[in-house]
Amino acid sequence: MDFQEDLRILIGKRIVEIRMRNNQTQQDLEFLTGIDSAEVSKYEKGKRNLTLKTMIKFAVALQVHPKELFDFDFDINRYKNEE
């Protein structure tokens, strides 16, 4: 995997963690974000790139500060030699 793919997966896992903590479903996120639940699933699995606008929609729907979507361990040194 590469840097971007790893980040997408980790952010997706955070969305799931926060959604589950809030007892929300993908359909709840669809209603709150306007993003189809099938697309929500793709974001959660790291299969879609999140734009800043989409991240803000998720943060608002999940009732968290956007930085909480990045609250995970990430070893940046692992990618030092990638171009």
Secondary structure, DSSP 8 states (H G I E B T S, - for coil): --HHHHHHHHHHHHHHHHHHHTT--HHHHHHHH---HHHHHHHHTT-S---HHHHHHHHHHHTS-GGGGG-S---GGGGTT--
